[in-house]
Amino acid sequence: MPKKIHVNLFEMNCVGHISHGLWVHPDNNRHRFNDIEFWTELAQLLEQGTFDAVFLADVIGAYDGFRGGPETALRESVQIPNNDPLLLIPAMAAVTRNLGFAATFSTTYEPPFAFARRMSTLDHLTKGRVAWNVVTSYLPNAARNFGLADEVEHDRRYAIADEYLDVLYKLWEGSWDDDAVIRDVDNRVYTDPAKVRYINHVGENYRVAGPHLSEPSRQRTPVIYQAGASDAGRGFAAKHAEAVFVGGFSLDDVRANIEDTKDRAVAYGRDRDHIKFLAGAAVIVGRTDAEVDRKVAEFRRLRSVEGHLAHAGAGLDWTRYHPDERVADIIARQDPGHQRLTSRFRPEQTVGEVLERFGGFDRGPFFVAGTPKVVADELERWVDHGGIDGINLRQFLTPGTAADFIELVVPELRRRGRYRESYDEGETLRERLFGAGRSRLPAVHPGARYRDPAALAATTPEPVPVG
């Protein structure tokens, strides 16, 4: 049987998510992101297209590293203004029956106990359709927003995140037995106290007594997504993640990254097949080559290079230089700090080439523009050669990008046996990824050990190795 392709829509509760500048396109509705109808209409569209989920990105700081402040990000709507992604999920869930929801939340600045209840609530309300994209937050402005002078050091953030998840697993998996709620009307006992327990977590970063305030939801632990590409991030994914946002300069790089993460997962006692790998993909599809060419030309014309520079946190304002100047010449004229540019750019590159890289949406292995057959061919190549399990579909226009994919690409993939014909009614999001009857974390996942009440006596989380 050909491998089915998982598809999420890559979203964010803002105007400018990734395709900077395209908010001005006359067919774009991004300015409606404050309206609840924007999200309910989008959710219904995605359910019509039998998407796995809508994947909601988030940041908790402004991109103020370019030109010394947030002005460019504000002017170009680079993920500001933005709103909380978690609050969208109940509204979208209310108008759908099957669509999943993956929401981003950071482990670095807010304590775990309240978040545990928030996610359990969402899992209850959606009947098991939620996932959590675990991030540690990388913007210096995010740190300042929560009272710190600067970012927490990179690997230290992952150490905090590891303990954060340990606390959550204890709350989600161990604090309540499956049959704790008995609703015994005759004896006036709603919950059996003998089947609910404190977790009494005492660690380097957190002290949490418990018990968890929510009764067990269908998944207990939401599906764990993660996107870290660093060595520490990959180690974290190998231990915790069930779906990994993967990338690379080529399909061979991507496959190598996938195999490395799987090898590390095995070292934790996990199964190699207990992690799905998703790539961020830019897909431009049209009925004819002329229609495709028109769309590509429109998107290139309207893109904002300055917006992309602000998003990338570019420390150097490349727009100040002539397009023909070489990187080597700029480095030679600047202070020694600009030597770090040599790790990101080749000395012989021109400024024009650098700006094209920042503003280009057609670089990397996961871009395709073409008719439905061309797009489907490329998607199959990404899955079969690159080893990915599916994509997070990047948007150029809302709802146009998703609508085009559903109308033109989905039927072609279905003809090839690569895309589901329908949902399995009532399945959880974890079952959608791993099969019927698998709503809970597998027994070999590190979080599952807390199903044994004796395991809650352990107070020191197992560290994630770095290197």
C-alpha positions as CSV (number, residue, x, y, z in Angstrom):
1,M,0.0,0.0,0.0
2,P,1.4,3.5,-0.8
3,K,2.2,5.6,2.2
4,K,-0.6,8.0,3.0
5,I,0.5,11.7,3.3
6,H,-0.4,13.6,6.4
7,V,-1.3,17.3,5.8
8,N,-1.6,20.1,8.3
9,L,-2.3,23.7,7.5
10,F,0.5,25.9,9.0
11,E,-1.2,28.9,10.7
12,M,-0.8,31.6,13.3
13,N,-3.2,33.9,15.0
14,C,-1.9,37.0,13.3
15,V,-1.7,38.8,10.0
16,G,1.8,38.0,8.8
17,H,2.9,34.5,9.7
18,I,5.6,33.5,7.2
19,S,4.7,34.9,3.7
20,H,5.7,38.4,4.6
21,G,4.2,41.2,2.4
22,L,1.4,39.1,1.0
23,W,-1.2,40.6,3.4
24,V,-1.6,43.3,0.7
25,H,-2.8,40.8,-1.9
26,P,-6.4,41.6,-2.8
27,D,-7.4,38.0,-2.3
28,N,-5.9,37.7,1.1
29,N,-8.2,37.8,4.2
30,R,-5.5,37.9,6.8
31,H,-6.8,41.2,8.2
32,R,-9.8,39.3,9.5
33,F,-7.8,37.2,12.0
34,N,-9.4,39.0,14.9
35,D,-12.9,37.7,13.8
36,I,-14.0,34.4,15.1
37,E,-15.7,33.7,11.8
38,F,-12.3,33.8,10.1
39,W,-11.3,30.8,12.1
40,T,-14.5,28.9,12.0
41,E,-14.7,29.2,8.2
42,L,-11.1,28.1,7.9
43,A,-11.7,25.1,10.2
44,Q,-14.8,24.0,8.1
45,L,-12.8,24.3,4.9
46,L,-10.0,22.2,6.2
47,E,-12.4,19.5,7.4
48,Q,-14.0,19.4,4.0
49,G,-10.4,18.7,2.7
50,T,-9.9,16.0,5.4
51,F,-6.7,17.7,6.7
52,D,-5.1,16.1,9.7
53,A,-5.0,19.3,11.7
54,V,-4.4,23.0,11.7
55,F,-1.0,23.7,13.2
56,L,-0.9,27.0,15.1
57,A,2.5,28.7,15.6
58,D,3.1,31.3,18.2
59,V,5.7,33.7,19.6
60,I,5.6,35.6,22.9
61,G,7.8,38.5,21.9
62,A,8.4,41.0,19.1
63,Y,11.0,40.7,16.4
64,D,13.0,43.8,17.4
65,G,16.6,42.7,16.5
66,F,16.5,44.2,13.0
67,R,17.5,47.9,12.8
68,G,17.5,48.1,16.6
69,G,13.8,48.0,17.2
70,P,10.3,46.6,16.4
71,E,9.4,49.2,13.8
72,T,10.0,47.1,10.7
73,A,8.1,44.1,12.2
74,L,5.2,46.4,13.1
75,R,5.1,48.1,9.7
76,E,5.3,44.8,7.9
77,S,3.0,42.8,10.3
78,V,5.8,40.3,11.1
79,Q,3.9,38.2,13.6
80,I,2.6,41.3,15.3
81,P,-0.1,42.0,16.1
82,N,-0.8,38.4,17.2
83,N,-3.2,36.7,19.6
84,D,-3.2,33.6,21.7
85,P,-3.5,30.4,19.7
86,L,-5.1,28.2,22.4
87,L,-8.2,30.4,22.5
88,L,-9.1,29.6,18.9
89,I,-9.4,25.8,19.4
90,P,-12.8,25.7,21.1
91,A,-14.4,27.8,18.4
92,M,-12.9,25.7,15.6
93,A,-13.8,22.5,17.4
94,A,-17.4,23.6,17.8
95,V,-17.9,23.7,14.0
96,T,-16.0,20.5,13.2
97,R,-16.1,16.9,14.2
98,N,-12.8,15.5,13.0
99,L,-10.2,18.3,12.4
100,G,-7.2,18.2,14.8
101,F,-5.6,21.2,16.4
102,A,-1.9,21.5,17.2
103,A,-1.1,24.6,19.3
104,T,2.3,26.1,20.2
105,F,3.1,26.9,23.8
106,S,6.5,27.7,25.4
107,T,7.9,25.9,28.4
108,T,10.4,28.6,29.4
109,Y,8.3,31.4,31.0
110,E,5.1,30.1,32.4
111,P,4.7,27.3,35.1
112,P,3.4,23.9,34.1
113,F,0.5,23.3,36.5
114,A,-2.0,25.8,34.9
115,F,-1.0,24.7,31.4
116,A,-1.6,21.1,32.2
117,R,-5.3,21.9,33.1
118,R,-5.6,24.1,30.0
119,M,-4.6,21.3,27.7
120,S,-6.7,18.7,29.5
121,T,-9.6,21.0,29.1
122,L,-9.0,21.3,25.3
123,D,-8.6,17.6,25.0
124,H,-12.0,17.1,26.7
125,L,-13.8,19.8,24.7
126,T,-12.4,18.4,21.4
127,K,-12.9,14.7,22.3
128,G,-9.2,14.0,21.9
129,R,-8.2,16.2,18.9
130,V,-5.4,18.3,20.3
131,A,-1.6,18.4,20.1
132,W,0.9,20.5,21.7
133,N,3.9,22.0,19.8
134,V,6.6,22.3,22.5
135,V,8.9,25.3,22.1
136,T,11.3,27.0,24.4
137,S,11.1,30.5,22.9
138,Y,14.1,32.2,21.2
139,L,13.4,35.9,21.0
140,P,15.2,38.2,23.5
141,N,12.1,40.4,23.7
142,A,10.2,37.3,25.0
143,A,12.6,37.0,27.9
144,R,12.2,40.7,28.7
145,N,8.5,40.4,28.6
146,F,8.7,37.9,31.5
147,G,11.0,39.9,33.6
148,L,14.4,38.6,32.5
149,A,17.3,40.7,31.2
150,D,18.0,38.4,28.3
151,E,17.3,35.0,26.8
152,V,17.8,31.9,28.9
153,E,20.8,30.0,27.4
154,H,19.8,27.6,24.6
155,D,20.6,24.2,26.2
156,R,19.4,25.4,29.6
157,R,16.0,26.1,28.0
158,Y,15.9,22.5,26.9
159,A,16.8,21.3,30.4
160,I,14.0,23.3,31.8
161,A,11.6,22.0,29.1
162,D,12.6,18.4,30.0
163,E,11.6,18.9,33.6
164,Y,8.5,20.8,32.5
165,L,7.3,17.7,30.6
166,D,8.1,15.5,33.4
167,V,5.7,17.5,35.6
168,L,3.1,17.4,33.0
169,Y,3.4,13.6,32.5
170,K,2.9,13.1,36.2
171,L,-0.2,15.2,36.1
172,W,-1.7,13.9,32.9
173,E,-0.7,10.2,33.2
174,G,-0.3,9.5,36.9
175,S,-2.4,11.7,39.1
176,W,-5.8,10.1,38.2
177,D,-6.7,6.5,37.5
178,D,-8.9,5.9,34.5
179,D,-11.8,4.8,36.7
180,A,-11.4,7.5,39.3
181,V,-14.7,9.2,38.4
182,I,-17.5,6.8,39.4
183,R,-20.6,9.2,39.6
184,D,-22.2,7.1,42.3
185,V,-25.4,8.9,42.9
186,D,-26.8,6.6,45.6
187,N,-23.7,6.9,47.8
188,R,-23.1,10.6,46.8
189,V,-19.5,9.9,45.5
190,Y,-18.5,11.6,42.3
191,T,-14.8,10.7,42.4
192,D,-13.2,7.9,44.3
193,P,-10.5,9.6,46.5
194,A,-8.4,6.5,46.6
195,K,-7.9,6.7,42.8
196,V,-6.5,10.3,42.7
197,R,-3.1,11.2,44.1
198,Y,-0.6,14.0,44.6
199,I,2.4,14.0,42.3
200,N,4.7,15.8,44.8
201,H,7.2,16.7,42.1
202,V,10.4,18.3,43.5
203,G,13.0,19.3,40.9
204,E,15.6,21.8,40.0
205,N,13.1,24.2,38.5
206,Y,9.6,23.2,39.8
207,R,7.9,22.1,42.9
208,V,4.3,20.9,42.1
209,A,2.1,19.1,44.6
210,G,-0.9,18.2,42.6
211,P,-3.3,16.5,42.2
212,H,-4.2,17.4,38.6
213,L,-7.5,19.3,38.6
214,S,-8.9,17.7,35.4
215,E,-10.1,14.1,35.2
216,P,-8.5,12.0,32.5
217,S,-9.3,13.1,28.9
218,R,-9.4,10.8,25.9
219,Q,-5.7,11.2,25.1
220,R,-4.6,12.2,28.6
221,T,-1.3,13.6,27.2
222,P,-2.0,15.6,24.0
223,V,0.0,14.5,20.9
224,I,3.5,16.0,21.4
225,Y,4.9,18.0,18.4
226,Q,8.4,19.5,18.4
227,A,10.5,21.5,16.0
228,G,14.0,21.9,17.4
229,A,16.8,21.3,14.9
230,S,19.8,21.8,17.2
231,D,21.6,19.0,18.9
232,A,19.8,19.6,22.2
233,G,16.5,20.0,20.3
234,R,16.9,16.7,18.5
235,G,17.7,15.0,21.7
236,F,14.6,16.4,23.3
237,A,12.5,15.3,20.3
238,A,13.9,11.8,20.5
239,K,12.8,11.5,24.1
240,H,9.4,13.2,23.9
241,A,8.1,14.0,20.4
242,E,5.5,12.1,18.5
243,A,5.6,14.4,15.5
244,V,8.7,16.4,14.5
245,F,8.9,19.4,12.2
246,V,12.0,18.5,10.2
247,G,14.1,20.3,7.6
248,G,17.4,20.2,5.8
249,F,19.2,21.7,2.7
250,S,18.3,18.6,0.6
251,L,16.2,15.5,0.8
252,D,19.3,13.5,1.7
253,D,19.9,15.9,4.6
254,V,16.3,15.5,5.7
255,R,16.5,11.7,5.6
256,A,19.7,11.8,7.6
257,N,18.1,14.0,10.2
258,I,15.1,11.7,10.5
259,E,17.3,8.6,10.9
260,D,19.4,10.4,13.5
261,T,16.3,11.3,15.6
262,K,15.0,7.7,15.3
263,D,18.3,6.3,16.4
264,R,18.2,8.6,19.5
265,A,14.6,7.6,20.2
266,V,15.6,3.9,20.3
267,A,18.3,4.8,22.9
268,Y,15.4,5.9,25.1
269,G,13.7,2.6,24.6
270,R,11.2,4.0,22.1
271,D,10.1,2.4,18.8
272,R,11.4,4.0,15.6
273,D,7.9,4.1,14.2
274,H,6.5,6.1,17.1
275,I,7.5,9.4,15.6
276,K,6.1,11.0,12.5
277,F,8.1,13.6,10.5
278,L,6.5,16.7,8.9
279,A,8.2,19.3,6.6
280,G,7.1,22.9,6.1
281,A,6.1,23.0,2.5
282,A,5.4,25.8,0.1
283,V,2.9,24.6,-2.6
284,I,1.6,26.8,-5.4
285,V,-0.8,25.0,-7.6
286,G,-2.9,26.0,-10.7
287,R,-5.0,24.4,-13.3
288,T,-2.5,25.4,-16.1
289,D,1.1,26.4,-16.3
290,A,0.1,29.9,-17.1
291,E,-2.0,30.2,-14.0
292,V,0.9,28.8,-11.9
293,D,3.3,31.3,-13.5
294,R,0.9,34.2,-12.7
295,K,0.6,33.2,-9.1
296,V,4.4,32.8,-8.6
297,A,5.0,36.2,-10.2
298,E,2.4,37.9,-8.0
299,F,3.8,36.4,-4.8
300,R,7.3,37.5,-5.8
301,R,6.2,41.0,-6.6
302,L,4.4,41.5,-3.3
303,R,6.8,39.8,-0.9
304,S,8.5,42.0,1.6
305,V,12.3,41.4,1.8
306,E,12.4,43.8,4.8
307,G,9.7,41.7,6.5
308,H,11.8,38.6,6.0
309,L,14.9,40.3,7.3
310,A,13.1,41.3,10.5
311,H,11.7,37.8,10.9
312,A,15.2,36.3,10.5
313,G,16.6,38.7,13.1
314,A,19.2,39.9,10.7
315,G,21.8,41.9,12.7
316,L,23.0,43.6,9.5
317,D,20.7,45.7,7.3
318,W,21.5,44.3,3.9
319,T,19.3,46.8,2.2
320,R,21.9,49.6,2.9
321,Y,24.3,48.0,0.4
322,H,24.5,47.9,-3.4
323,P,23.2,44.6,-4.7
324,D,26.5,43.9,-6.5
325,E,28.7,44.2,-3.3
326,R,30.2,41.0,-2.1
327,V,29.8,39.6,1.4
328,A,33.6,39.5,1.8
329,D,33.9,43.2,1.1
330,I,31.3,44.1,3.6
331,I,32.9,41.9,6.3
332,A,36.3,43.6,5.6
333,R,34.8,47.0,6.3
334,Q,32.9,46.2,9.5
335,D,33.9,45.6,13.1
336,P,35.1,42.1,14.0
337,G,31.6,41.1,15.1
338,H,30.6,40.8,11.5
339,Q,33.0,37.9,11.0
340,R,30.1,35.7,12.1
341,L,28.5,36.3,8.7
342,T,31.0,33.9,7.3
343,S,29.1,31.0,9.0
344,R,25.9,31.9,7.2
345,F,27.0,33.2,3.8
346,R,29.7,32.5,1.3
347,P,32.3,35.3,0.9
348,E,31.7,35.4,-2.9
349,Q,27.9,35.9,-2.5
350,T,26.5,39.3,-3.5
351,V,24.1,41.4,-1.5
352,G,21.5,40.8,-4.1
353,E,21.9,37.0,-3.7
354,V,21.6,37.4,0.1
355,L,18.4,39.4,-0.2
356,E,17.0,36.9,-2.6
357,R,17.7,34.2,-0.1
358,F,15.9,36.1,2.7
359,G,12.9,37.0,0.7
360,G,12.7,33.9,-1.5
361,F,10.0,31.3,-0.9
362,D,11.2,28.9,-3.6
363,R,14.4,27.7,-2.0
364,G,15.0,24.5,-0.1
365,P,13.8,21.0,-0.9
366,F,10.1,21.5,0.0
367,F,8.9,24.0,-2.6
368,V,6.8,23.1,-5.7
369,A,4.9,25.2,-8.2
370,G,2.9,23.5,-10.9
371,T,-0.3,21.8,-12.0
372,P,-1.9,19.1,-9.8
373,K,0.1,16.3,-11.4
374,V,3.4,18.1,-10.9
375,V,2.6,18.9,-7.3
376,A,1.5,15.3,-6.5
377,D,4.7,13.9,-8.1
378,E,6.8,16.2,-5.9
379,L,4.9,15.3,-2.8
380,E,5.4,11.7,-3.5
381,R,9.1,12.2,-4.0
382,W,9.4,14.1,-0.7
383,V,7.8,11.2,1.1
384,D,9.5,8.3,-0.7
385,H,13.0,9.8,-1.0
386,G,13.1,12.2,1.9
387,G,11.4,9.9,4.4
388,I,8.9,12.4,5.7
389,D,5.3,11.4,6.6
390,G,3.6,14.6,5.6
391,I,3.7,18.4,5.4
392,N,2.7,21.6,7.2
393,L,1.3,23.5,4.3
394,R,2.6,27.1,4.2
395,Q,0.1,29.7,3.3
396,F,0.5,32.5,0.7
397,L,-3.2,33.5,0.7
398,T,-6.0,32.7,3.2
399,P,-8.1,30.9,2.3
400,G,-6.8,30.6,-1.2
401,T,-3.8,28.4,-0.5
402,A,-5.7,25.8,1.4
403,A,-8.7,26.0,-1.0
404,D,-6.4,25.4,-4.1
405,F,-4.8,22.5,-2.4
406,I,-8.1,20.9,-1.5
407,E,-9.7,21.5,-4.9
408,L,-6.7,20.6,-7.1
409,V,-4.1,18.5,-5.2
410,V,-6.2,16.3,-2.9
411,P,-8.2,14.6,-5.7
412,E,-4.9,13.8,-7.5
413,L,-3.4,12.4,-4.3
414,R,-6.5,10.3,-3.7
415,R,-6.4,8.9,-7.2
416,R,-2.9,7.7,-6.3
417,G,-3.9,6.2,-3.0
418,R,-1.8,8.8,-1.1
419,Y,-4.5,10.7,0.8
420,R,-7.4,9.6,2.9
421,E,-10.9,9.4,1.4
422,S,-12.5,10.3,4.7
423,Y,-12.0,10.5,8.4
424,D,-12.4,7.6,10.7
425,E,-15.3,8.9,12.7
426,G,-14.5,9.6,16.3
427,E,-10.8,8.9,16.1
428,T,-8.4,10.9,18.3
429,L,-5.6,12.9,16.7
430,R,-3.1,10.3,18.0
431,E,-5.1,7.5,16.4
432,R,-5.0,9.5,13.1
433,L,-1.3,9.4,13.2
434,F,-0.6,6.0,14.6
435,G,-3.7,3.8,14.1
436,A,-7.0,2.8,15.7
437,G,-6.9,2.0,19.4
438,R,-3.8,4.1,20.1
439,S,-5.3,7.2,21.8
440,R,-2.8,7.1,24.6
441,L,1.0,7.4,24.8
442,P,2.6,4.1,24.0
443,A,3.9,2.1,26.9
444,V,7.5,2.7,25.9
445,H,7.2,6.5,25.9
446,P,9.0,8.0,28.9
447,G,5.8,9.8,29.9
448,A,3.9,6.5,30.3
449,R,6.0,5.3,33.2
450,Y,3.9,7.5,35.6
451,R,0.9,5.3,35.0
452,D,2.5,3.3,37.8
453,P,1.7,5.2,41.0
454,A,5.0,4.1,42.5
455,A,6.8,6.1,39.8
456,L,5.5,9.3,41.2
457,A,7.8,8.9,44.1
458,A,10.7,9.8,41.8
459,T,11.6,13.4,42.2
460,T,14.5,13.9,39.8
461,P,13.7,13.9,36.1
462,E,15.9,12.0,33.7
463,P,18.0,14.5,31.8
464,V,18.2,14.9,28.0
465,P,21.7,14.2,26.9
466,V,23.4,16.9,24.8
467,G,25.7,15.6,22.1
